[in-house]
């Protein structure tokens, strides 16, 4: 089984979600199913069908989270010693060569990527272009509008 890279924060978020599903969501859906069963005929019981569907989603997500956490390779960005190179977990300051815009991204696992929080997936085109680059290097990224160039301004391990 292949390892799934996660940052310490990402692993903790998945553990928290798993705990919530097991301690809050699962018991709630079991109660909803019991209440729907108490209403009688299940063949035309929309509440029962909805609760069973929700239960299936919850149980599937629990299995998914347990699998990911079981095969996770947790990386603490603060302990990385990559000599200024862009690697998984690093925070990278980039300047768009075309328009001069400066952005900062952290390279994280697929499950913790969130562009609003400036966290990009390790499997995204921009992260793949950045891996192995140093401050001052130019990364070429194939974007929907064509190739874009970014200069690596700084690499941090925070």
N, C-alpha and C positions, 0 to 999 in steps of 0.2 A: 504494500500500500504506500502510495506516495505521501510525502509530508506536505501539509498545508501551512504556508507561512502566515503568522499572525504577530502583531505587535502585542506587548503586554496589555495595553489598554483594549485592543480588539478582542483578545482572549477573555478578558474580564467582562466585556460587554456580552459576549456569547454565553459565558457562564451565568451571568445575571438573567439573560433572557430565558435560558434553560430552567433556572430555578423558578422564575415567574410562571413559566408554562406548567411546570410540575406541581407547584404549590398553590397557584391561584386559578389558572385557566382550566387545567384538567379537572379539578374538583367541581368547578362551576358548571362545566359542560356535562359532567356525570349527573349533577343535580337537575339540570335542564332536561336531560333524557328521562330521568326518573319521573319528573313532573309531567312530561308529555305522555309517558306510558300510562300514567294514572288517569289520563283523560279518556282512555278507552281505545277505540278503533285506530290502529296505527297506519292503515292503508291510505287514509285521507287526512293524516295529521301533519300539517305543515311545520308545526313547532318541532315535532319529532324528527322530521327529515332535516330541518335546518340544524338541529342539535347534533345529529349523527354526522352531518357534513362537517360541521365545526370540529367535532371530535376527531374525524379523520385528518383534518388539516393540522390540528394540535399534535396528534400522535406522530404524524409524518415529520413535522418540524422538530419534535423532540428527538426522533431517530437521526435526523439530519445534523442537528447540533451536537449530539453525542458522538456521532461519527467524526465530525470536523474537529471537535475538541480532542478526541482520542488520537487523531493523526496529526495534530497541530505541532508545528515547530515554532515555539514562542521566542521572539527576538525582542530584547530590550534595546531600543535605539541608543540609550545612554551608555551602554557598554560596548558599542561597536567601535572598533579601531580599524578603519579602512583607509587611513592616511589621506583623507580629503576626497575620496572617490564616492560617487553616487552608488549606493547599495540599498537593499531592502531596509526600510525603517528610517532612512535618512530624510532630512528636510532640505529641499533644494530651492534656492532663490534663482529665478530665471528672468532673463530679459529677452523679449521678443525682438529679434534683429530687425524685423520689418517696420515695426511701429514704436519701439522703445518701451512698451508696457512691461512692467515688472510684476511677476507673480511668484508666490511661494507655495510649494506643494510638499506634502509628505508622501513617500512611497509606502503603501500599506498592502495588506492582503485583500483579495477579492471581496470578502465578506465585510470588511470595514471601510471600504472606499465610499467617500461622500464628498462630491465636488463642492458642496456648500461649505464644508469644513476644511476645504483645501487638502483633502486626502485622496490620492489617486491610486488606482489598482496597479499592482505590479505587472499585470497582464495588459494594461492599457498601452496604446501606441506611444504616448509620450514617455511613460515610465520605461518601456523597453528601449527607447532611444537614449534615455538618460543613464541607464545602468552602465557603470564602468567609466563614466566621464568625470573629469576633474574641473575645478574652478578655472574659468577661462576657456574651456572647450566649447565647441559649437555642436549642438544636437539637432539633427534634421528629423522632423516628424512628418509623416505622411498624414495630412489632415484631409477632410472632405473637400476643401477648397484648393488642395494642392500641397506641395511641400512647404513647411514653415520651419524657420530656423530660430533656435533659442540658444542664447549664450548662458552658460552656467556661471552665475555671479558668485554664489557661495553654496557650500555643502555643510550642513550642520547635523549633529547627532544628538538631538534633544528629545 
